[in-house]
Amino acid sequence: MTVLALTDTAVYTVWWISLGIGLVVILVVAALLTLEVREIRRVLTGVQAIWAVGQRIANNTVHIDLLRYTNQTAGQILETAGAIAQAVSRIEHHAAGCPGCPRCIEVHR
């Protein structure tokens, strides 16, 4: 069995080389993590912008469903306005041919 005898200089040399390689690895990992953090922040900024726009769109479109009720009410107003127009037309027609108006209106009540 052969025992490998290392000198103190060889041990120190291996030690310093190991420390150097470890330092290089740590620096590379730190650089990569820094790049990753920058990208994550950039993506987060984009996501926040998308979220803000989405909220504005939601706020602007939340009332669209209420337009159905507005349309129904407008239809009812139109029907009522038509009925009023017919009544006014009948009154106008009556008044044109009635010599006693407006006194006859009190009689017809």
C-alpha positions as CSV (number, residue, x, y, z in Angstrom):
1,M,0.0,0.0,0.0
2,T,1.4,3.3,-1.1
3,V,0.8,6.3,1.1
4,L,0.8,9.6,-0.8
5,A,2.7,12.1,1.2
6,L,1.7,15.7,0.5
7,T,3.9,18.5,1.4
8,D,2.6,21.6,3.2
9,T,3.1,23.6,0.0
10,A,1.0,21.1,-2.0
11,V,-1.8,21.3,0.7
12,Y,-1.8,25.1,0.7
13,T,-1.8,25.1,-3.1
14,V,-4.8,22.8,-3.3
15,W,-6.5,24.8,-0.6
16,W,-6.1,28.1,-2.4
17,I,-7.1,26.7,-5.7
18,S,-10.3,25.3,-4.1
19,L,-11.0,28.6,-2.5
20,G,-10.5,30.4,-5.9
21,I,-12.8,28.0,-7.7
22,G,-15.4,28.4,-4.9
23,L,-15.1,32.2,-5.2
24,V,-15.6,32.1,-9.0
25,V,-18.7,29.8,-8.6
26,I,-20.1,32.1,-5.9
27,L,-19.6,35.2,-8.1
28,V,-21.2,33.5,-11.1
29,V,-24.2,32.4,-9.0
30,A,-24.5,35.9,-7.6
31,A,-24.4,37.4,-11.1
32,L,-27.1,35.0,-12.3
33,L,-29.3,35.7,-9.3
34,T,-29.0,39.4,-9.8
35,L,-30.0,39.0,-13.4
36,E,-33.0,36.9,-12.4
37,V,-34.1,39.5,-9.8
38,R,-34.0,42.2,-12.4
39,E,-36.1,40.1,-14.8
40,I,-38.6,39.3,-12.0
41,R,-38.9,43.0,-11.2
42,R,-39.4,43.8,-14.9
43,V,-42.1,41.1,-15.2
44,L,-43.7,42.3,-12.0
45,T,-43.9,45.8,-13.4
46,G,-45.6,44.5,-16.5
47,V,-48.0,42.4,-14.5
48,Q,-48.9,45.5,-12.3
49,A,-49.5,47.6,-15.5
50,I,-51.8,44.8,-16.9
51,W,-53.6,44.6,-13.6
52,A,-54.2,48.3,-13.5
53,V,-55.5,48.4,-17.1
54,G,-57.7,45.4,-16.3
55,Q,-59.2,47.2,-13.3
56,R,-59.9,50.3,-15.4
57,I,-61.6,48.2,-18.0
58,A,-63.7,46.4,-15.4
59,N,-64.7,49.8,-13.9
60,N,-65.6,51.1,-17.3
61,T,-67.7,48.1,-18.3
62,V,-69.4,47.3,-15.0
63,H,-72.4,49.5,-15.9
64,I,-73.0,47.9,-19.3
65,D,-75.5,45.5,-17.8
66,L,-77.5,48.4,-16.5
67,L,-78.0,49.5,-20.1
68,R,-80.7,46.8,-20.5
69,Y,-82.8,48.5,-17.8
70,T,-82.1,51.9,-19.4
71,N,-83.3,50.6,-22.8
72,Q,-86.5,49.1,-21.1
73,T,-87.2,52.4,-19.4
74,A,-86.6,54.3,-22.6
75,G,-89.1,52.0,-24.4
76,Q,-91.7,52.7,-21.7
77,I,-91.0,56.4,-22.0
78,L,-91.5,56.2,-25.7
79,E,-94.8,54.3,-25.3
80,T,-96.0,56.9,-22.8
81,A,-94.9,59.8,-25.0
82,G,-96.8,58.2,-27.9
83,A,-100.0,58.0,-25.8
84,I,-99.5,61.6,-24.7
85,A,-99.1,62.7,-28.3
86,Q,-102.3,60.8,-29.3
87,A,-104.2,62.5,-26.4
88,V,-102.9,65.9,-27.4
89,S,-103.9,65.2,-31.0
90,R,-107.4,64.3,-29.9
91,I,-107.6,67.5,-27.7
92,E,-106.3,69.6,-30.6
93,H,-108.8,68.0,-33.0
94,H,-111.6,68.6,-30.5
95,A,-110.6,72.1,-29.8
96,A,-110.5,72.9,-33.5
97,G,-114.1,71.9,-34.1
98,C,-115.6,73.0,-30.7
99,P,-116.8,76.6,-30.4
100,G,-117.2,76.3,-26.6
101,C,-113.6,75.2,-25.7
102,P,-112.1,75.4,-23.1
103,R,-115.4,75.6,-21.1
104,C,-116.7,72.4,-22.6
105,I,-113.7,70.5,-21.1
106,E,-115.1,71.4,-17.6
107,V,-118.4,69.9,-18.7
108,H,-116.9,66.7,-20.0
109,R,-114.9,66.0,-16.8
